[in-house]
Amino acid sequence: MTLQLTKKHNFDAVFDSQKVFRLVLEAMSNPGRVFSIQEYADKLFGDYPAFLAVALTLLDNEVNFHVCGNQSFADEIVSLTLAKSVNIEEADFIFTGNPDCIECAIENAKCGTLTDPHKSATVIIQNDGAPDCRLTLSGPGINGQAEIPATQTMKDAIVMRDAQNYEYPEGIDFLFISGAGELFAIPRLVKVVE
């Protein structure tokens, strides 16, 4: 009798991760532009396939992460990436699929230091719903200013982050991901223009 092993996911750890990584870099380099990772999220199963595609791309045994309010998702990330799940204050990456957890994530995320601003956290936020407002952004990667359509979740998160009054160049990066696989980045030095 031969035992057949089946793969839980169809996501290719090398090739698909490289493609998602390029899209994440494009999003971080071009704040205000939306990129789709749905093609890669479709290769994953579970409640948060787009989140999982980003986790499989960014996490390995050299970094750590925190998932706000979803232990089973955290366990799945650990089993697939070997990354370490840690307290929110220590996390390199923070995943939150619950709007009620965004404020806690922002207030507790590490923001880097003046000499090592890159040692800040990236907060990855589930961003569902249709855009219902507009934001004007300025900062690196934007020629002057850019007006973008935004959801209330995006607006609230950016306002909460900016209220932290980080000393330049400290701050936290955002990745907003919709259930439809749309990826949108707001790096730490990009601000909302009032």
C-alpha positions, 0 to 999 in steps of 0.5 A, spaced: 500 500 500 502 506 497 501 512 501 499 519 497 501 525 500 497 531 498 500 539 498 495 543 503 497 549 498 499 550 491 503 556 493 510 555 490 515 557 496 520 560 491 517 562 485 511 565 487 514 568 493 519 572 489 513 575 485 509 577 491 516 580 494 517 584 487 509 586 488 510 588 495 517 592 493 513 596 488 507 598 492 512 600 498 516 604 492 509 607 489 505 609 495 498 610 492 498 605 487 494 598 488 497 592 486 494 585 485 497 579 489 490 575 488 493 570 483 498 568 488 493 568 494 488 563 490 494 558 490 492 558 498 487 556 502 484 558 509 480 564 511 486 569 509 489 567 503 492 574 501 495 575 508 498 568 508 501 569 501 505 576 504 507 572 510 510 566 506 513 571 502 516 576 508 517 571 514 522 566 515 526 563 521 530 570 521 524 574 523 518 574 528 511 576 527 505 577 531 498 576 529 492 580 533 487 576 535 487 569 531 492 564 534 490 559 529 492 563 523 499 565 527 500 557 528 499 556 521 504 561 519 509 558 524 508 551 521 509 554 514 515 559 515 518 557 521 518 564 523 517 566 531 511 568 534 512 573 539 509 579 543 507 585 539 512 590 542 518 585 539 514 583 532 518 585 526 511 584 522 504 585 525 498 582 522 491 584 524 485 582 520 480 585 526 479 593 525 478 593 533 486 591 533 489 596 529 489 601 534 493 596 539 497 594 533 500 601 532 501 603 539 505 597 540 509 596 534 516 598 534 518 604 531 525 603 530 531 608 532 534 614 530 540 610 528 536 604 526 529 607 523 529 600 519 528 596 525 521 598 525 515 594 524 511 593 518 503 592 520 499 588 515 492 590 515 486 587 512 482 592 508 476 590 506 470 595 503 469 600 498 473 606 498 469 612 502 473 617 502 480 621 499 486 622 502 492 626 500 499 623 501 506 626 500 513 623 502 518 619 498 516 615 492 510 621 491 512 626 486 509 632 490 502 630 492 498 624 491 490 624 492 488 617 493 481 613 494 481 610 501 477 606 506 475 608 513 480 603 515 486 606 511 484 613 514 483 611 521 490 607 521 494 613 518 491 618 522 493 613 528 500 612 526 501 620 525 498 621 532 504 617 535 509 623 533 515 619 531 521 623 531 524 623 523 526 618 521 522 613 525 515 610 524 512 604 522 510 601 515 503 599 513 501 594 508 493 594 507 491 588 503 484 586 501 480 580 501 480 580 493 488 580 494 489 588 492 495 590 496 497 598 498 503 600 502 504 606 506 511 607 508 513 610 514 515 617 511 509 618 507 504 622 511 497 625 510 497 632 508 491 636 511 
